[in-house]
Amino acid sequence: MPDDAAAATGRVVLVGGGPGADDLITVRGLDRLMSADVVITDRLAPVGLLTRLGPHVEVIDASRMPGQPTLTYDQITDVMIDRALAGRTVVRLKGGDPFVFAHGAQEVASCAAAGIPVEVVPGVTSATAAPALAGLPLTSSEGAAGFTVVSGHLHPDDPACRIDWSALARSGTTLVILMGMRQLPAITRRLISDGVAAEAATACIASASLSEERVVRARLADLPTAVEAAGLTNPATVVIDTTCTLAQSGSARLSEPGRTLAARLPTKVSG
């Protein structure tokens, strides 16, 4: 028979909540959320779903807002382990996917070391959701045969940066940059210096899937200025067409909230 400590141990479920809209969580993710005793949520998670939880559910806000005090990653893990060891089902509700720039692997390892069962529920990452919602194909038969997702939180010349931007410039893939708003001017300069055309089509999608979603489209050389002029801020996803096969006007264009997908896509003329 299991001892009392083992019998009392609960479990942890890492749930990818998707790009932000409440209805873009997976069916399994919603099921696990509704069965939770404790929910530890992030600021980019679909927090509107928390209103569906029963009054017995403990909700812990672990939002990591830039420049504001919050729980450290170690503290978040400690809370998960503490509640699970008390026999509770803990859902770690994240934005996007738990294993895409979300510290999911570290949290799984910490729980496993503590003897706590862990389940991972994949989520729709903004790396693919944001371009799709903006009507931007990441691959096409005429253009890019692949796409590359990278973090842009470090300056390209930072010694700690492990991204080979020169290789990306030559990759022939569509580039998707997450967490790159602060370094956007440096990143665009680097890509142009490494061979990507200044006229390459780009887009910045802010608050993808939410009512405040906005999309700026511009040439690569103009993107930082266009983004700043439009007042776009994080969370945002940057898409760069290194193959230069997507149609792009020379000036920046801003897609306003509420526009339908059909309005964003080019009209196909038959005949």
Rosetta silent file (secondary structure, phi, psi, omega in degrees, C-alpha in Angstrom):
SEQUENCE: MPDDAAAATGRVVLVGGGPGADDLITVRGLDRLMSADVVITDRLAPVGLLTRLGPHVEVIDASRMPGQPTLTYDQITDVMIDRALAGRTVVRLKGGDPFVFAHGAQEVASCAAAGIPVEVVPGVTSATAAPALAGLPLTSSEGAAGFTVVSGHLHPDDPACRIDWSALARSGTTLVILMGMRQLPAITRRLISDGVAAEAATACIASASLSEERVVRARLADLPTAVEAAGLTNPATVVIDTTCTLAQSGSARLSEPGRTLAARLPTKVSG
SCORE:     score description
SCORE:     0.000 S_00000001
   1 L     0.000  146.051  177.690    0.000    0.000    0.000 S_00000001
   2 L   -70.223  149.400  178.311    1.194    3.524   -0.650 S_00000001
   3 L   -74.776  172.052 -175.130    2.228    5.496    2.386 S_00000001
   4 H   -61.864  -37.203 -177.756    0.184    8.474    3.601 S_00000001
   5 H   -65.622  -43.006 -179.924    2.521   11.018    1.975 S_00000001
   6 H   -66.794  -39.557 -179.149    2.268    9.360   -1.435 S_00000001
   7 H   -65.070  -30.519 -176.822   -1.509    9.000   -1.114 S_00000001
   8 H   -82.028  -14.379 -175.576   -1.839   12.708   -0.293 S_00000001
   9 L   -68.246  131.366  176.132    0.192   13.877   -3.276 S_00000001
  10 L   -89.797 -141.809  179.491   -1.797   15.683   -5.913 S_00000001
  11 E  -151.643  165.987  177.931   -0.631   16.580   -9.391 S_00000001
  12 E  -121.678  136.459  176.173    0.401   19.479  -11.588 S_00000001
  13 E  -123.569  119.328  174.622   -0.966   20.208  -15.057 S_00000001
  14 E   -89.240  115.161 -175.370    0.792   22.703  -17.312 S_00000001
  15 E  -111.513  121.801  172.362   -1.915   24.095  -19.582 S_00000001
  16 E   -80.295  118.030 -173.679   -1.150   26.105  -22.693 S_00000001
  17 L   -88.520   -3.927 -177.927   -3.934   28.675  -22.891 S_00000001
  18 E    89.627 -170.988 -171.308   -3.302   29.855  -26.439 S_00000001
  19 L   -75.201   -7.925  176.684   -2.637   33.385  -27.727 S_00000001
  20 L   144.017  -40.804  179.377   -5.026   35.144  -25.361 S_00000001
  21 L   -66.438  140.398 -176.750   -8.644   34.822  -26.463 S_00000001
  22 H   -59.661  -33.484 -174.397  -10.718   32.671  -24.127 S_00000001
  23 H   -89.690   10.317  176.139  -12.045   30.495  -26.949 S_00000001
  24 H  -106.214   10.422  168.754   -8.618   29.563  -28.336 S_00000001
  25 L   -75.750  153.583  178.769   -7.712   27.253  -25.461 S_00000001
  26 L   -75.904  162.340  177.996   -7.888   23.555  -26.382 S_00000001
  27 H   -60.632  -43.466  179.371  -10.769   21.364  -25.255 S_00000001
  28 H   -64.847  -40.604  179.063   -8.396   19.347  -23.065 S_00000001
  29 H   -60.894  -43.173  178.415   -6.900   22.511  -21.609 S_00000001
  30 H   -65.289  -39.011  178.414  -10.341   23.820  -20.616 S_00000001
  31 H   -61.088  -45.000  179.792  -11.255   20.444  -19.119 S_00000001
  32 H   -66.882  -38.272  178.850   -8.128   20.435  -16.943 S_00000001
  33 H   -61.684  -42.564 -177.744   -8.704   24.045  -15.903 S_00000001
  34 H   -70.128  -17.068 -179.658  -12.256   23.298  -14.795 S_00000001
  35 L   -99.432    8.786 -174.686  -11.038   20.365  -12.649 S_00000001
  36 L   -79.213  148.100  167.590   -8.378   22.384  -10.798 S_00000001
  37 L   -94.390  -30.148 -179.469   -8.178   22.999   -7.064 S_00000001
  38 E  -135.874  135.003  175.935   -5.464   25.625   -7.560 S_00000001
  39 E  -123.823  123.171  175.077   -4.777   27.781  -10.636 S_00000001
  40 E  -108.155  112.281 -169.653   -1.513   29.686  -11.041 S_00000001
  41 E  -111.481  155.122  175.521   -2.028   32.055  -13.942 S_00000001
  42 L  -105.457  165.649 -178.003    0.118   34.289  -16.141 S_00000001
  43 L   -71.758  -23.464 -179.377   -0.767   37.707  -17.562 S_00000001
  44 L   -93.916    2.017  178.475   -0.827   36.363  -21.143 S_00000001
  45 L   -76.998  163.485  176.616   -3.153   33.465  -20.284 S_00000001
  46 L   -74.950   78.052 -171.045   -6.893   33.562  -21.160 S_00000001
  47 H   -68.346  -16.371  176.580   -7.795   35.045  -17.780 S_00000001
  48 H   -61.761  -24.835  179.757  -11.442   35.528  -18.741 S_00000001
  49 H   -70.508  -17.829 -178.099  -11.870   31.795  -18.168 S_00000001
  50 H   -65.115  -22.744  179.402  -11.100   32.245  -14.475 S_00000001
  51 H   -69.496  -14.809  179.271  -14.637   33.575  -13.951 S_00000001
  52 H   -85.273  -10.426 -176.611  -15.915   30.063  -14.682 S_00000001
  53 L   -74.450  150.589  177.833  -14.071   28.551  -11.729 S_00000001
  54 L   -72.138  163.716 -177.354  -15.904   27.585   -8.576 S_00000001
  55 L   -66.743  -16.804 -179.411  -15.503   29.572   -5.336 S_00000001
  56 L   -80.774  -12.595 -174.258  -13.411   26.782   -3.819 S_00000001
  57 L   -80.717  128.656  176.138  -10.606   27.194   -6.385 S_00000001
  58 E   -83.885  122.490  179.327   -7.529   29.063   -5.204 S_00000001
  59 E  -110.236  124.202 -178.832   -6.330   31.463   -7.928 S_00000001
  60 E  -117.008  120.519 -179.599   -2.757   32.755   -7.699 S_00000001
  61 E   -86.608  111.606  179.554   -1.694   35.571  -10.019 S_00000001
  62 L  -109.060   27.775 -178.198    1.916   34.967  -11.066 S_00000001
  63 L   -57.980  133.096  179.704    1.943   37.644  -13.765 S_00000001
  64 L  -106.973   83.008 -179.147    5.449   38.798  -14.542 S_00000001
  65 L   -82.270  133.631  179.699    4.927   42.431  -15.526 S_00000001
  66 L   -56.876  128.191  175.918    8.063   44.282  -16.685 S_00000001
  67 L    78.614    6.048 -179.412    9.403   46.538  -13.945 S_00000001
  68 L  -121.175  146.220  179.423    6.896   45.397  -11.325 S_00000001
  69 L   -66.360  141.589 -179.774    7.416   43.109   -8.318 S_00000001
  70 L  -159.801 -179.784  176.098    6.049   39.617   -8.761 S_00000001
  71 L   -68.638  140.559  173.174    6.736   36.009   -7.903 S_00000001
  72 L   -77.636  167.020  177.632   10.084   34.690   -9.081 S_00000001
  73 H   -61.187  -39.139  178.421   10.223   31.513  -11.150 S_00000001
  74 H   -64.008  -39.353  179.301   11.547   29.637   -8.117 S_00000001
  75 H   -66.718  -39.266  177.270    8.679   30.936   -5.991 S_00000001
  76 H   -60.791  -45.529  179.348    6.132   29.867   -8.595 S_00000001
  77 H   -63.523  -40.975  178.747    7.604   26.368   -8.645 S_00000001
  78 H   -60.167  -40.839  179.413    7.630   26.245   -4.844 S_00000001
  79 H   -65.645  -43.670  178.051    3.928   27.125   -4.746 S_00000001
  80 H   -57.472  -48.688 -177.392    3.091   24.432   -7.302 S_00000001
  81 H   -66.317  -42.155 -179.738    4.982   21.796   -5.367 S_00000001
  82 H   -58.840  -47.996 -177.744    3.582   22.915   -2.004 S_00000001
  83 H   -69.397  -37.598 -179.972   -0.045   22.716   -3.167 S_00000001
  84 H   -68.090  -39.639  177.628    0.467   19.408   -4.985 S_00000001
  85 H   -64.943  -21.427  176.429    2.121   17.828   -1.954 S_00000001
  86 L   -84.933    5.597  175.035   -0.989   18.841   -0.015 S_00000001
  87 L    91.378   14.996 -175.527   -3.016   16.610   -2.347 S_00000001
  88 L  -102.391  154.167  174.483   -4.415   19.268   -4.650 S_00000001
  89 E   -88.963  116.678 -175.311   -4.677   19.412   -8.444 S_00000001
  90 E  -107.814  124.219  174.490   -2.649   22.415   -9.561 S_00000001
  91 E  -105.761  121.688  174.130   -3.100   23.948  -13.006 S_00000001
  92 E   -95.385   99.921 -175.024   -0.328   26.219  -14.222 S_00000001
  93 E   -89.725  115.746 -175.916   -2.216   28.286  -16.808 S_00000001
  94 E  -116.654  157.731  168.230    0.154   29.834  -19.339 S_00000001
  95 L   -77.846  149.833  177.648   -0.221   31.892  -22.467 S_00000001
  96 E    69.988 -132.842 -178.727    0.687   30.119  -25.691 S_00000001
  97 L  -116.041  139.616 -176.416    2.314   26.719  -25.313 S_00000001
  98 L   -60.592  -21.709 -176.448    4.022   25.527  -22.094 S_00000001
  99 L  -108.894   14.533  176.684    7.190   24.546  -23.967 S_00000001
 100 L  -117.270   99.110 -179.979    7.591   27.674  -26.138 S_00000001
 101 L    51.226   45.219 -173.777    9.502   30.368  -24.208 S_00000001
 102 L  -137.140   10.097  176.734    7.481   29.520  -21.112 S_00000001
 103 L    61.657   19.297 -179.625    9.809   27.712  -18.643 S_00000001
 104 H   -63.914  -39.113 -178.159    7.663   24.598  -18.903 S_00000001
 105 H   -63.106  -40.776  179.247   10.608   22.214  -19.076 S_00000001
 106 H   -64.991  -39.198 -179.173   12.089   23.609  -15.866 S_00000001
 107 H   -68.624  -38.640  176.473    8.755   23.318  -14.063 S_00000001
 108 H   -62.454  -45.006 -179.145    8.295   19.715  -15.200 S_00000001
 109 H   -62.280  -41.729 -179.213   11.802   18.836  -13.992 S_00000001
 110 H   -65.469  -41.867  179.454   11.231   20.462  -10.588 S_00000001
 111 H   -68.004  -40.706  179.114    7.933   18.652  -10.056 S_00000001
 112 H   -62.624  -39.212  178.656    9.393   15.327  -11.166 S_00000001
 113 H   -64.643  -27.609  179.045   12.284   15.754   -8.711 S_00000001
 114 L   -89.709    2.898  178.456    9.707   16.266   -5.959 S_00000001
 115 L    77.255   24.922 -177.061    7.858   13.099   -6.969 S_00000001
 116 L  -103.429  128.247  176.870    4.806   14.950   -8.284 S_00000001
 117 L   -63.776  138.794 -178.465    2.969   13.659  -11.383 S_00000001
 118 E  -130.043  136.096  172.568    2.928   16.225  -14.192 S_00000001
 119 E  -118.896  140.109  176.616    0.787   16.469  -17.309 S_00000001
 120 E  -113.585  124.017  177.040    1.512   18.885  -20.160 S_00000001
 121 E  -107.890  111.209 -178.195   -1.383   20.153  -22.275 S_00000001
 122 L   -60.241  153.944  177.324   -0.113   21.802  -25.472 S_00000001
 123 L  -130.424  166.825  177.862   -1.458   25.204  -26.446 S_00000001
 124 L   -79.481  113.151 -178.448   -1.696   27.313  -29.592 S_00000001
 125 L   -77.074  146.435  177.695    1.438   29.454  -29.629 S_00000001
 126 H   -65.054  -18.151  178.841    1.221   33.069  -30.773 S_00000001
 127 H   -59.985  -32.546  177.089    4.127   32.290  -33.113 S_00000001
 128 H  -106.593  -31.118 -177.663    1.626   30.629  -35.453 S_00000001
 129 H   -69.729  -43.952 -176.620   -1.673   32.063  -34.202 S_00000001
 130 H   -61.128  -49.590  176.902   -0.803   35.741  -34.596 S_00000001
 131 H   -60.680  -40.503 -179.357    0.217   35.507  -38.269 S_00000001
 132 H   -62.366  -44.179  179.989   -2.808   33.328  -39.073 S_00000001
 133 H   -65.887  -26.452  178.430   -5.205   35.779  -37.421 S_00000001
 134 L   -89.795    1.456  179.501   -3.592   38.603  -39.379 S_00000001
 135 L    76.342   29.422 -176.975   -3.964   36.720  -42.660 S_00000001
 136 L  -113.868  106.632  177.685   -0.234   36.111  -43.083 S_00000001
 137 L   -71.235  133.086  178.955    0.792   32.621  -44.272 S_00000001
 138 L   -79.965  -24.771  176.646    4.121   31.517  -42.821 S_00000001
 139 L  -134.956  156.520  176.526    4.728   29.096  -45.699 S_00000001
 140 L  -159.155  160.956 -179.702    3.485   28.921  -49.258 S_00000001
 141 L   -67.582  -25.919 -179.737    4.102   26.990  -52.441 S_00000001
 142 L   -92.901  -18.652 -173.422    5.526   30.131  -54.062 S_00000001
 143 L  -122.028 -127.081 -174.627    7.532   31.427  -51.114 S_00000001
 144 L   -63.601  135.241  177.305    9.013   30.196  -47.871 S_00000001
 145 L   -95.476    7.923  178.946    9.194   26.432  -47.417 S_00000001
 146 L  -171.428  173.197  175.513    9.542   26.832  -43.654 S_00000001
 147 E  -139.961  154.137 -177.508    9.532   29.271  -40.768 S_00000001
 148 E  -124.704  128.636  179.992   11.851   29.938  -37.847 S_00000001
 149 E  -107.207  126.546 -179.650   10.723   31.099  -34.408 S_00000001
 150 E  -136.506  159.279  171.481   13.213   32.950  -32.214 S_00000001
 151 E   -88.256  135.306  179.796   13.267   35.109  -29.114 S_00000001
 152 L  -112.274   24.625 -174.374   14.307   38.707  -29.724 S_00000001
 153 L   -75.752  -16.001  178.791   14.690   39.857  -26.141 S_00000001
 154 L  -106.965  146.156  174.193   18.483   40.234  -26.422 S_00000001
 155 L   -60.532  139.132 -178.915   20.389   42.675  -28.628 S_00000001
 156 L   -55.218  -26.422 -179.343   21.929   40.800  -31.595 S_00000001
 157 L   -94.498    1.978  178.804   25.417   41.869  -30.422 S_00000001
 158 L   -66.622  129.704  179.425   24.864   40.835  -26.805 S_00000001
 159 L   -56.945  -25.322 -179.878   27.452   38.159  -25.878 S_00000001
 160 L   -81.194   -9.197 -178.586   24.646   36.187  -24.239 S_00000001
 161 L   -74.971  123.254 -177.819   22.656   36.046  -27.498 S_00000001
 162 L  -101.819    9.116 -178.502   22.845   32.534  -28.964 S_00000001
 163 L   -90.304  130.901  176.741   20.956   33.335  -32.175 S_00000001
 164 L   -90.563   88.730 -176.444   22.903   33.312  -35.432 S_00000001
 165 H   -64.505  -33.149  177.874   21.160   36.218  -37.133 S_00000001
 166 H   -62.098  -41.784  177.976   23.407   35.957  -40.178 S_00000001
 167 H   -65.585  -39.032  178.399   22.273   32.365  -40.715 S_00000001
 168 H   -63.766  -38.269  179.854   18.650   33.387  -40.320 S_00000001
 169 H   -62.476  -28.572 -178.536   19.094   36.106  -42.945 S_00000001
 170 L   -97.719   -0.054 -169.180   20.237   33.423  -45.391 S_00000001
 171 L   -71.742  -24.900 -176.120   17.752   30.768  -44.328 S_00000001
 172 L    71.350   15.454  177.838   15.041   31.481  -46.865 S_00000001
 173 L  -108.008  159.710  170.959   12.444   30.936  -44.148 S_00000001
 174 E   -72.662  132.986  179.480    9.838   33.273  -42.740 S_00000001
 175 E   -96.885  132.694  175.108   11.120   34.679  -39.449 S_00000001
 176 E  -119.492  119.171 -174.438    8.812   34.887  -36.445 S_00000001
 177 E  -114.853  121.299  175.455   10.214   36.932  -33.576 S_00000001
 178 E  -103.714  150.050  177.092    8.680   36.843  -30.109 S_00000001
 179 L    56.838   36.832 -175.094    9.597   39.243  -27.280 S_00000001
 180 L  -112.879   12.241 -174.298   11.458   41.432  -29.754 S_00000001
 181 L   -65.083  -42.811 -177.535    9.836   44.844  -29.421 S_00000001
 182 L   -65.637  -36.921 -177.126   12.617   46.474  -27.403 S_00000001
 183 L   -98.198   11.914 -174.858   15.344   45.257  -29.751 S_00000001
 184 H   -57.243  -44.712  178.296   13.362   45.676  -32.974 S_00000001
 185 H   -59.660  -43.605 -179.577   15.535   48.510  -34.415 S_00000001
 186 H   -66.905  -38.233 -179.473   18.747   46.554  -33.772 S_00000001
 187 H   -66.713  -44.750 -179.470   17.277   43.345  -35.169 S_00000001
 188 H   -65.079  -40.597  177.288   16.072   44.963  -38.398 S_00000001
 189 H   -61.108  -42.767 -178.037   19.427   46.691  -38.913 S_00000001
 190 H   -64.203  -44.395 -178.886   21.253   43.413  -38.362 S_00000001
 191 H   -64.447  -39.829  178.504   19.079   41.473  -40.811 S_00000001
 192 H   -66.210  -41.864  179.387   19.498   44.122  -43.502 S_00000001
 193 H   -66.402  -24.858  179.835   23.265   44.205  -42.998 S_00000001
 194 L   -93.292    5.448  170.288   23.305   40.417  -43.296 S_00000001
 195 L   118.474   -7.796  176.716   21.516   40.423  -46.622 S_00000001
 196 L   -74.165  134.976 -176.889   17.743   40.608  -46.125 S_00000001
 197 L   -62.838  138.724  177.484   16.292   43.181  -48.520 S_00000001
 198 L   -60.365  -25.283 -179.089   15.236   46.470  -46.959 S_00000001
 199 L   -86.391    1.816 -177.899   12.013   46.109  -48.979 S_00000001
 200 L   -56.641  140.326  179.291   11.150   42.736  -47.446 S_00000001
 201 E   -71.462  136.441  178.560    7.555   42.480  -46.286 S_00000001
 202 E  -140.151  165.492  174.426    7.062   42.508  -42.520 S_00000001
 203 E  -150.794  149.957  172.198    4.281   42.735  -39.992 S_00000001
 204 E  -124.957  119.776 -177.781    3.939   43.350  -36.285 S_00000001
 205 E  -109.412  114.827 -179.163    0.833   41.868  -34.668 S_00000001
 206 E  -103.472  140.072  177.866    0.023   43.234  -31.213 S_00000001
 207 L    53.287   46.343 -178.233   -2.463   41.614  -28.800 S_00000001
 208 L   -55.324  136.292  176.413   -3.264   38.862  -31.283 S_00000001
 209 L    81.461  -10.201 -179.992   -6.733   37.292  -30.903 S_00000001
 210 L   -95.372  166.275 -177.441   -7.935   39.977  -28.485 S_00000001
 211 L   -63.089  -26.095 -179.773  -10.385   42.791  -29.222 S_00000001
 212 L   -90.800   11.538  179.715   -7.525   45.296  -29.195 S_00000001
 213 L   -54.274  135.826  174.309   -5.513   43.386  -31.812 S_00000001
 214 E  -139.927  148.566 -177.144   -3.709   45.672  -34.260 S_00000001
 215 E  -130.468  124.979  173.056   -1.416   44.872  -37.164 S_00000001
 216 E  -107.372  130.389  176.363    1.218   47.103  -38.715 S_00000001
 217 E  -118.559  136.070 -176.847    2.635   46.078  -42.081 S_00000001
 218 E  -161.783  168.375  169.732    5.704   47.771  -43.539 S_00000001
 219 E   -64.869  154.028 -179.861    8.989   47.268  -45.354 S_00000001
 220 H   -54.465  -44.418 -177.740   11.691   45.810  -43.143 S_00000001
 221 H   -64.693  -25.623 -175.618   13.621   49.088  -43.120 S_00000001
 222 H   -98.484   -7.202 -170.038   10.523   51.003  -42.014 S_00000001
 223 H   -59.989  -48.865 -178.364    9.122   48.573  -39.449 S_00000001
 224 H   -58.539  -42.191  179.730   10.588   50.032  -36.207 S_00000001
 225 H   -66.082  -40.640 -179.800    9.428   53.545  -37.095 S_00000001
 226 H   -66.112  -40.587  179.001    5.982   52.315  -38.144 S_00000001
 227 H   -64.776  -43.548  179.364    5.549   50.292  -34.953 S_00000001
 228 H   -64.979  -41.669 -179.336    6.562   53.238  -32.783 S_00000001
 229 H   -63.995  -34.560 -179.523    4.264   55.627  -34.669 S_00000001
 230 H   -81.489  -11.583  179.551    1.332   53.258  -34.203 S_00000001
 231 L    73.598   26.167  179.078    2.079   52.872  -30.489 S_00000001
 232 L   -73.534  138.970  179.396    2.235   49.083  -30.603 S_00000001
 233 L  -134.704  174.910  175.781    3.559   47.401  -27.467 S_00000001
 234 L   -64.339  151.460   -0.047    3.975   43.908  -26.063 S_00000001
 235 L   -77.838  135.843 -178.083    2.609   41.311  -26.352 S_00000001
 236 E  -146.483  151.499  178.585    3.490   41.393  -30.035 S_00000001
 237 E  -121.968  130.422 -179.951    4.688   39.031  -32.738 S_00000001
 238 E  -106.641  132.957  179.675    6.946   40.160  -35.575 S_00000001
 239 E  -121.434  130.142 -178.793    6.872   38.383  -38.937 S_00000001
 240 E  -128.530  124.849  179.539    9.556   38.926  -41.589 S_00000001
 241 E   -91.878   92.764 -177.503    9.409   37.504  -45.107 S_00000001
 242 L   -70.577  -16.196 -178.312   13.071   36.933  -45.964 S_00000001
 243 L   -83.542  -13.274  179.937   12.117   35.444  -49.343 S_00000001
 244 L    56.670   39.644  179.121   10.543   38.734  -50.527 S_00000001
 245 L  -107.015  -12.602  179.192    7.701   36.862  -52.230 S_00000001
 246 L   -83.249  139.963  177.244    4.755   38.401  -50.368 S_00000001
 247 L   -66.424  137.421 -176.847    3.128   41.447  -51.918 S_00000001
 248 L  -152.896  125.725  175.029    3.867   44.551  -49.860 S_00000001
 249 L   -74.183  161.012 -175.439    3.205   48.220  -50.479 S_00000001
 250 L   -72.758  -22.670 -177.693    6.029   50.618  -49.777 S_00000001
 251 L  -103.038  157.917  179.879    4.282   52.442  -46.941 S_00000001
 252 L   -70.249  144.885  176.995    3.231   51.157  -43.548 S_00000001
 253 E  -130.100  140.650 -178.579   -0.360   50.070  -43.142 S_00000001
 254 E  -114.031  121.138  175.109   -2.261   49.613  -39.894 S_00000001
 255 E   -87.392  124.283 -177.505   -5.041   47.064  -39.610 S_00000001
 256 L   -84.540  158.012  177.522   -7.621   48.235  -37.106 S_00000001
 257 L   -59.859  148.138  174.909   -9.448   45.976  -34.620 S_00000001
 258 L    92.335  -10.754  177.295  -12.613   44.364  -35.879 S_00000001
 259 L   -71.417  140.728 -178.384  -11.534   43.880  -39.477 S_00000001
 260 L   -80.984  162.592  179.234  -12.391   40.455  -40.787 S_00000001
 261 H   -60.097  -39.435 -179.053   -9.873   38.009  -42.161 S_00000001
 262 H   -60.618  -33.023 -179.819  -11.381   38.380  -45.610 S_00000001
 263 H   -72.328  -23.469 -177.794  -10.673   42.108  -45.513 S_00000001
 264 H   -85.857  -28.259 -175.835   -7.020   41.464  -44.733 S_00000001
 265 L   -84.753  149.044  177.238   -6.383   38.919  -47.456 S_00000001
 266 L   -66.149  149.470  178.957   -5.820   39.882  -51.101 S_00000001
 267 L   -81.623  130.585  178.776   -8.733   39.310  -53.444 S_00000001
 268 L   -87.876  125.835 -178.724   -8.210   36.452  -55.872 S_00000001
 269 L  -104.715  123.702  179.158   -9.229   37.348  -59.396 S_00000001
 270 L  -102.641  161.027  177.566  -10.199   34.483  -61.686 S_00000001
 271 L   145.647    0.000    0.000  -10.539   34.560  -65.391 S_00000001
